[in-house]
Amino acid sequence: MIYYFTGTGNSYYVAKVLGINLKEEIENLGDSRRAGLSRKTVQLGKEEPLGFVFPVYAWGPPMWVLDFIKSLEFEENMPCYTFAIATCGENIGNTMTTFEEALKDKGVTLDYGYSVKMPNNYMMMGSNVETGQKAEEKIRRADTLLSRVSEEIMNRGKGYYLNKGFLPGLLSKAVNPLFSKFAIDSTKFQVNEDCISCGLCRRICNTQTIELVDGKPVWGKECVQCLACINYCPVKAINYGRGTKKKGRYKNPRISPMELEIRDDNQ
């Protein structure tokens, strides 16, 4: 079983490739929380590996990923082999250390960890997204890397292969908490008159915190700043403050928006 969390599709794409290569089922780890479940019971076969794929947010795992780990319970077999793949634009700091510690609290050992560079999809704080040839080159390199990673996982390889970057401890211990506390402000989302009320932003919202009011999106407090809504808006009607208006937009070119849509039993 492979659990994934994704915003613009990079981590979903990696999970999808691994699922095909390893012949393992993949599941969006946000499903249980959106369903209001405080516990996630996992059923594993005796030799079945447990995998996680998630993006790096300000040099740490997304909050929803850590909350999911806290909710885990194993019905019968504890994982015999556990791996984690962190997708990033450049480096991950001590993201994997934080994730490993969360697993240890559940009695699970992380056997294998890898960081995979994917096109940058974050347009905040002076950065911009990567598109076109630069994005394609990163994905092609990732495809080659994932073939090797898949083989290593199949052979139950152990060890961490991570691009932590410069001063990883400072980045993860200082910057990440500030991001989690101050950078995520759903009141800064704006939608302009170009909105066509298609509802795609709501359907791909990971946390399902977007509601449509008179056909226009309104953001709630559960936002984790995955920025799927901004990047996938077909008419570029959504912005976050003033800083994203002149920025590019990124969608993983190997997947369709429909693959990211969240099932809503209330609609």
C-alpha positions in Angstrom: 0.0 0.0 0.0 1.2 3.5 -0.9 -0.4 6.6 0.6 0.2 9.9 -1.0 -0.6 13.6 -0.5 -0.5 16.0 -3.5 -1.2 19.5 -4.5 -0.5 20.1 -8.1 0.1 16.5 -9.0 3.8 15.9 -8.6 3.5 13.6 -5.6 0.5 11.9 -7.1 2.5 11.2 -10.3 5.4 9.7 -8.3 3.0 7.6 -6.3 1.2 6.5 -9.5 4.5 5.4 -11.1 5.6 3.6 -8.0 2.2 1.9 -7.7 2.5 0.6 -11.3 6.1 -0.5 -10.9 5.6 -2.2 -7.5 2.1 -3.5 -8.3 0.8 -1.7 -5.2 -2.4 0.1 -4.6 -2.2 3.8 -4.0 -4.6 5.9 -1.8 -4.9 9.6 -1.0 -4.1 9.8 2.7 -6.4 12.8 3.0 -9.5 10.6 2.4 -9.8 9.5 6.0 -9.6 13.0 7.5 -12.0 14.4 5.1 -14.4 11.6 6.1 -14.1 12.7 9.7 -12.2 9.6 10.8 -9.9 10.1 13.9 -8.3 6.7 13.3 -7.1 5.0 10.1 -7.0 1.3 10.3 -4.5 -0.2 7.8 -4.7 -3.8 6.7 -1.4 -5.1 5.4 -0.5 -8.5 4.0 2.3 -10.4 5.8 5.0 -9.2 3.3 3.3 -6.1 2.0 5.4 -2.9 2.1 4.0 0.4 3.4 4.9 3.5 1.4 4.3 7.2 1.6 4.8 9.9 -1.0 4.4 13.6 -0.1 5.6 17.1 -1.1 7.9 19.2 1.1 6.4 22.4 2.5 8.9 24.9 3.8 11.4 22.1 4.6 8.9 19.9 6.4 6.1 17.4 5.7 2.6 18.9 5.2 0.6 19.1 8.4 -2.0 16.7 7.0 0.7 14.0 6.4 1.8 14.2 10.0 -1.8 14.1 11.3 -2.4 11.0 9.1 0.6 9.2 10.7 -0.8 10.0 14.2 -4.1 8.4 13.2 -2.6 5.1 12.0 -3.6 1.8 13.5 -2.6 -1.6 12.1 -5.3 -4.3 12.2 -3.0 -7.3 12.3 0.4 -7.1 10.7 2.9 -4.3 11.4 4.7 -3.1 8.4 7.5 -5.4 7.4 9.1 -2.7 5.2 8.4 1.0 5.1 9.6 3.6 2.6 9.0 7.3 2.0 9.5 9.5 -1.0 9.6 13.3 -0.5 9.1 15.4 -3.6 10.7 18.9 -3.7 11.7 21.7 -6.0 15.3 21.6 -4.8 16.1 20.3 -1.3 14.2 19.0 1.8 16.1 20.1 4.9 15.3 17.7 7.7 11.9 16.8 6.3 12.6 13.0 6.4 13.9 13.2 10.0 10.6 14.8 11.1 8.6 12.1 9.2 10.8 9.3 10.7 10.1 10.6 14.2 6.4 10.6 13.6 6.5 7.0 12.4 8.6 6.0 15.5 5.8 7.3 17.7 3.6 4.6 16.1 6.2 1.9 16.5 7.1 1.9 12.8 10.7 2.0 11.4 11.4 3.9 8.3 13.6 1.6 6.2 14.1 3.6 3.1 13.9 7.3 2.2 14.4 9.3 -1.0 14.0 12.8 -2.1 12.9 13.4 -5.7 13.2 16.7 -7.5 10.1 17.7 -9.4 9.2 21.0 -11.0 8.7 23.8 -8.5 5.0 24.7 -8.1 5.3 27.3 -5.3 5.0 31.0 -6.3 5.2 32.6 -2.9 8.0 34.6 -1.2 9.7 35.7 -4.4 9.8 32.3 -6.1 8.0 31.2 -9.3 6.8 28.0 -10.8 8.7 26.0 -13.4 7.1 25.2 -16.7 7.9 24.2 -20.2 11.3 22.6 -21.0 12.7 23.1 -17.6 9.8 21.3 -16.0 9.9 18.5 -18.6 13.6 17.9 -18.0 13.0 17.6 -14.3 10.2 15.1 -14.8 12.3 13.0 -17.3 15.1 12.9 -14.7 12.6 11.9 -12.1 11.3 9.1 -14.3 14.8 7.6 -14.6 15.3 7.9 -10.9 12.0 6.3 -10.1 12.9 3.2 -12.1 16.0 2.8 -9.8 14.0 3.6 -6.7 11.3 1.1 -7.6 13.9 -1.6 -8.1 15.6 -0.8 -4.8 12.2 -0.9 -3.0 11.4 -4.3 -4.6 14.8 -5.6 -3.3 14.0 -4.1 0.1 16.9 -1.7 0.0 17.6 0.3 3.1 19.1 3.8 3.7 18.3 7.4 3.0 19.2 9.2 -0.2 18.3 12.8 0.4 19.2 16.3 -0.9 19.0 18.1 2.4 20.5 21.4 1.3 22.5 23.9 3.3 21.8 24.1 7.1 19.0 21.6 7.0 18.4 21.8 10.8 17.9 25.6 10.7 15.6 25.4 7.7 13.4 22.7 9.3 13.5 23.8 12.9 13.2 27.5 12.4 11.5 28.2 9.0 9.0 25.4 8.9 7.2 26.3 12.2 7.0 29.9 11.1 5.5 28.8 7.8 2.9 26.6 9.6 2.0 29.4 12.0 2.0 32.5 9.8 2.3 31.7 6.1 -1.0 29.8 5.8 -3.7 32.5 5.9 -6.8 31.5 3.9 -8.2 35.0 4.1 -5.6 36.1 1.6 -7.1 34.1 -1.2 -8.9 36.2 -3.8 -11.0 35.5 -6.8 -11.6 38.1 -9.6 -14.3 38.7 -12.1 -12.7 36.3 -14.6 -14.1 33.3 -12.5 -16.4 31.1 -14.6 -17.8 29.3 -11.6 -16.6 25.9 -12.9 -16.0 24.6 -9.4 -12.7 22.9 -10.3 -11.0 24.6 -7.4 -13.4 23.0 -4.9 -13.2 19.6 -6.5 -9.4 19.4 -6.3 -9.1 21.0 -2.9 -7.2 18.5 -0.7 -8.8 19.6 2.5 -12.2 20.3 1.0 -12.1 23.7 2.7 -13.4 25.5 -0.3 -17.1 26.2 -0.6 -18.9 27.8 -3.5 -21.0 30.8 -2.6 -23.0 32.2 -5.5 -20.7 30.2 -7.7 -17.5 31.7 -6.4 -14.9 30.0 -4.1 -14.6 30.9 -0.4 -11.8 29.4 1.6 -12.1 28.0 5.1 -9.5 27.4 7.8 -8.4 24.0 6.8 -6.2 25.3 4.0 -2.6 23.8 4.0 -1.5 26.0 1.1 -1.0 23.2 -1.4 -2.0 25.8 -4.1 -3.9 23.4 -6.3 -6.7 25.9 -6.6 -4.5 28.7 -7.9 -2.5 26.5 -10.3 -5.4 24.6 -11.8 -7.8 27.5 -12.2 -8.5 27.4 -16.0 -8.8 31.2 -16.3 -6.2 32.3 -13.7 -8.9 33.9 -11.6 -7.5 32.9 -8.2 -4.6 34.7 -6.4 -3.1 34.8 -3.0 -2.7 38.4 -2.0 -1.0 40.5 -4.6 2.1 38.4 -5.0 0.8 35.8 -7.4 -0.9 37.9 -10.0 2.1 38.1 -12.3 3.4 34.6 -11.5 3.1 31.5 -13.6 0.9 28.5 -13.0 2.0 24.9 -12.8 0.1 21.6 -13.4 1.9 18.3 -13.7 1.8 17.7 -17.4 1.6 13.9 -17.1 -1.7 13.8 -15.4 -5.2 15.2 -15.9 -7.1 17.4 -13.4 -9.8 14.7 -13.2 -7.2 12.4 -11.5 -6.9 14.9 -8.6 -10.6 15.6 -8.1 -11.8 14.6 -4.6 -14.9 12.5 -4.4 -17.6 14.4 -2.5 -20.4 12.2 -1.3 -22.4 15.3 -0.4 -22.7 16.5 -4.0 
